[in-house]
Amino acid sequence: MKLPEDVIKRAEQNIEPFDTEGFVLGKGPVPAEIMMIGEAPGENEVYDGEPFTGRAGKELDKQLSYLGWTRDDVYITSVVRSRPYKWEKKSGGEEVRKANRKPNKKEVKAHAELLDVQIEEANPRVILLLGGVAYQRLIDEKGKISEVIGEKLETPLLRYDQDNDTYVKTERSYTVIPLYHPAAVFYNPSIRESIYESLDRLQSYL
């Protein structure tokens, strides 16, 4: 995907004040039939320069295979393109390491323009939101994704208005389906059945 250099430069500058590293734009066909939007890259993704190459990526590959898809069928990106991290001590010692964390609202805003432009360029027929960060960024700033998992929504998206420093709804409506983030099953294995039920619903929609 070719993106304006000034948009990329602003995104890189906007994220500089925060504890983040790397810059992973996204990967996949353009225009895109299906666009997947996750949360933010992790350590593996920053190293590889591609979205979803770590443990969550392996889970995503399983889900894509279940749907009969491969990565070549979808454009994959994230709300924040740099890895948010925090310093934490390893258990039983003084050594510290960088650990992944969820991006905060200021970090989301830092890359908001970039995501808006990517969606325009990809022009997807269907957008799959992987996790609550993506859902709140694009659909409902205070909403709970758990209430709409697997539902087919025909809805405008939230677009960042730089002049007024706020999010406004697009005039156009999009087909959007919120799904659990692939990593969610690691923290809550009981949702695995629900994940595949939502994938079955997704398949029936498409």
N, C-alpha and C positions, 0 to 999 in steps of 0.2 A: 504494500500500500504506500503510495506516494503522498506525503503530507507536506504542507507548507513549512518551510524552514523556520519562519518566524514563530509559528505555533509551537513547534518542537523546542525552539530556543526559550520561549517564555515558560513552557512547562518545566524545562530543566532549571531555569533560574528561580521559578516559584518554589520549587521543592528544596532548594539549597539550605534554607534555614532549619530544616527538620532533620531528625535522626533517621535518615534513609540512605540507601546506597543503590547504585546501578540504575539502569534505565532500559526497560523491556517494552517495546512498542506493541507487539502482537504478531500473529502469523495466520495465514490462511488465504483462501481465494477472495478476490475482489472483482466485481460485486459479489456479495455473499448471500446465498439463500438463507443461511443460518449464521447468526452471530452469537457467540458465547462471551459473557462479560463476568469476570471473576472479581476478586478483591484486590490483591496486590501480589507481586512476585515474592518468592521466598529466596533462601540462599541458593538453592539449586538453579532456580530460574535466572537469577542474576549472573551466575557463573556460566550457564549455557546460552543466555541471551534469548531464550524462548519461554513462553508461558506454559505453566503446568508440566514441568519436567521432573519434579520431585515426587514424594510419596503421594501427594494429592493427584499428581498427574497420572500416576499408575491407576489410581481409582477412577479417574476420568476416562482413561483408555478402556477400562472394563465397561463403563457405562456406554461409551460410544460403540463398543463392540456389541453390546446387548441391543442397541438400537439399529445395528447393521451399518454403522457409519465408521469412517476413519477421520483422522485430523484433516485430511485433504478436503473433507466435505464441509468444514466449518471454519469461520474466522474466529480466532480466540484472542481476547485481550483482557484487560482488567481496568478497574476504576482508577487505581493509582499505579503508575508504571515503575516506581522505585520501591525497593524493599524497605518497609518500616521495621526497625529493630529496637531492641532494648538490651541493656547489659544486665546479665544475671549471673549469679554465682553457681558453679557446678556443685551438686550435692557432695558434702563431705570435704570441701576444700575451699581455698581462697581464690582459685582461678576463676576468671569471669569469661563469659562468651556472649556473642551476639545471638539473641533469640528473636524469632519472628514475632510480630505483634499485629493487631488490627490497626489499619490506618485511622487517624483521627479526622475530624471534619475539616480542619485547615489543610491537611494533606490531600484530602479528597478534592477540595476546592482548588488547590494548586494545579491539579491536572484536569479540572472540569472542562475547560475549553478544548483540550486535546481529545477527550472522549467524545464531546459533541461533534467535532470535526471528523473523527473516525467513523462515527455512526453515519454521518452524511456520506462519506466516501464509500463505505461498505454497502450502504443502501439495502439492508437485509430485509427479507420477507418476514423472518421470525427472529426475535431476540430472546435468548435464554439467559436469565439472570441467575448466576450461581452464588447464592448466599445473600445475607441481609445487607451487607454494605452496598452491593450493586442495586438491590431493590430500593433501599432508601435514597440512594443517589439519583435514580432515574424515575421512580414512581411515587414514593411517599416518604418524605424525610423522617417521619415519626412512625411509620408503619411497621408491622411485624410480618416478616415473610412467612412465618409458620401458619398464618391464617389464609394464605393464598397459594401454598405450595401445589404445583401441578395444575393450576387453573390457567385457562387461556384467557388473557386479558386483551381487549381492544382499547388502547388507551394512549393519550399523549404522553410524552416523556418530559422530564424536568430538564431544562436547558439553562446553563449558567449565563446570566445577564451581567456582563462585566461592568457596565456603566452604573448599574444600581446595586451591584454586589449581592445579588439574590438569584434564586432559581425561579424560572417561569415555565409554564407549560407550552409545549410546541403546538402549533396549529394542526399539524398532521397527527393522526393516530397510528400506532404501531401494534403489531401482534406480538405480545410479550408473554412468556411463560416463566414464572419464578420456580427455581429448583433449589434444593439444598446444595450448599457448597460441597464438592467432593470430599474435602477434609472433615466434614461434620461427622461422618460415620466413625472416625477415629476417636472422637470425644464422646460420642453417644451411639454405641453400636445398635441400640434398640430401634433406631430409625431406619435401619437398612431395608426392612420390608416396605416402609413408607416411601423410601427413595425409589425403589423399583416399581411401586404402584404409580408414582408420578411419571416415571419413564414410560410406563404402559399407556398412560393417559396422553402423554406427549406424542407417542407414536400414533395413537388413534386420531389425534388432531391433524397430524401431518399427512 
